[in-house]
């Protein structure tokens, strides 16, 4: 049975790098209140691909070293932190009281500024033990916060002000898995004037877009009736904006403006959890149930599969850097593949299991396993180039936000009633 929750062209000279830079800038072009140097506004950062433009955070740290502050996080969740302006935001859930909430912290001091309960009751009877009732990462357009929760047999979509006041709330769609009762994990995606939500289960699965200002429906597209957990991603690839998603044994691309299918290609597996990555006109996906597969596809609509292998990055996403794909598999083996043809450049055994996704700052990559070990290494296709191996608490499922030379990371320690979650700010001290 499968576990829950979750590369590239060689550089082709200056023109490719410039085009990639323009494509990244487009990711936040519709959001004038945001700045890629200052904000980490949604899942996988401002460019949606796990890369940051700011200076790297410290490469060595611990619970006592290079800690700017740490603050307790009430409840339980795998929602990764986002940073907007001078605040850090998280989703969390009190599973005993069946309350789902949004939290805001002061970015400089770590003081909790507010906690807004957005749903009470209606939790599913069962969930995968590794999942939580607050696994989706919040998205922000710089003016509002958007969060998605599984509650009352639906995906509840809510918009709050940055001060925690409800602007609107609605059902994105019915959601009640019965074959695999493993909860929900996908994060909302912002595009243009819309917020896009996915719900994939053994029922009427959907992709749907809603107006960011009012919550009114904009478009709705059916998805295969198939349980999966990946967050879709909007990428400017092969000359156009594409909404990419894997799962149901296909890699698919939709027009994010209207939800129309652009192309689909057989690939990956029945269920995936990681978010797709891309470079140039090639997209990369990986999945793990019932079979492992990582695949590279030309995204021009031709359906051309460039390469595939039998490795799986199931819950975690991957990272592409200068034509090479970096993947840390579920069982803790780090791979570097050449993006053009999948040639294995090197591999090294670390320690799994792995659920968090990586962040790259320049040629430095940060990647944690579930045991709280954060590997920091150079994106070097010639060899495994470890910088540091750091331990922060004993559990790490959320992915870090890195900006302005600081890292914000949600971790946990303890078990059962003694389990506690903490939000850390790591910086040079």
C-alpha positions, 0 to 999 in steps of 0.5 A: 500500500502506498505512503502519503504525501510528496528534471532537465535540459543542459544549459544552452547558453546565455539566451536560455538562461535569460529566457528562464529568468523571464519565465520565473519573473512571470510567476509573480507578474500578476501580483504587484504586492509581492516581491521575489526577494522579500516574499515566499508566498506559496508552495515551492516559493515565488517561482513555484519550482523550489528556487530562491533568488535571495542569499542562502541561509546558514548552511550549518545550524541546530536547535541552538546554533544560528537560531534567530527565534523559535516559536511553538506551533499549536496543533498538528500539520504539514503545511509549509510556512509562507512569508509575506512582508513582515509575517510568516503564515501556517495552517494547523489543526487541533485534531482532538477538538476538530478545529482547523486554523491559520496562524500568523507570526512576526517575521522578526521576533517569532511572536504569534500575532493571531490565530484564526479558526476557519473550520470546526468539525466535519473531520474525516473518520480516517486519515493516513497516519503520516498525513494531517488535517492541515497539510496544504500550504497557504497561498497569498497574493500579497493582499489575501491568504487562501487556504484549502482544508478537507472538512464536511465531505468537501474541500473548503476554500477560504480567503482571509485578509493578512490580519486574519479576517474572513473575506469569503468562504465556499466549497470548492467541491465534494470530496470523500475518498472511500477506497483509500481514506488518506486525507488531502494534501494539495495546496491552492495555486494562484494564477491571474485573478484566480485561485485554483484547487484540485480534488482527486479521489474515487469520485467526481474529481475536479480542477476548479478555479475561483475568483480571488476577490469574490470566490465566485466560480470561474471554470471547472474541469473533471479529472479522472476518478482516482485518488492522488495528492499532487499540487498542480503548478503553473509553469511558463514552458514551451512558450505558454503558461501551462497548468501541469499535473501528474497522476492517474498514470498520465502527465497532463497540461491544462490552460490555466485561464480556462481549464481546457486540456492542452495535452496529456501523455502516459506516464508516472503512476496511479498516484503521485504526491510531488509537484512537477518541475521543468526547465526549457520546454521539458517537464519532469514528474515522479510517482510511486504507487503501485510502481515507481517511475520518474519521467521527462516529457517535452511539453510542446504537445508532441507527447515525446518522452525523453527518458524515464527510469524506475526511481520514485520521489513520491511524496517529495518534489524534485529540483532542477538546476542548470540542466540537471535533475536532483531527486532524493528518493523515498528510501533516502538515495540522492540522485543526479540525472542529466536532464536531456537524456536521464543519464545518471551522473551520480548517486549516494545513499543518505537516510530516508524516509523523505516527505519534504521538498528541496529548496535551491539558492544559487548552487546550494540545495537544502533537503530534509528527511522525515527524521529532521536531518537537513542535508545541505549540498552543492548542485554539482553534477560531477559528484555528491558535494556535501556542505553540512548535515544538520539535525533540527528536532526529530521530525520534518515533513514541511518544506522550508521557506528561504529568503533574505538569508533566512530559513523558516522551517516547521519541525516537531519532536516527541510522540503521542501526547508529548509531541510538539511542533515548532517554527524556527527562523534560522539565520546568521548569528 
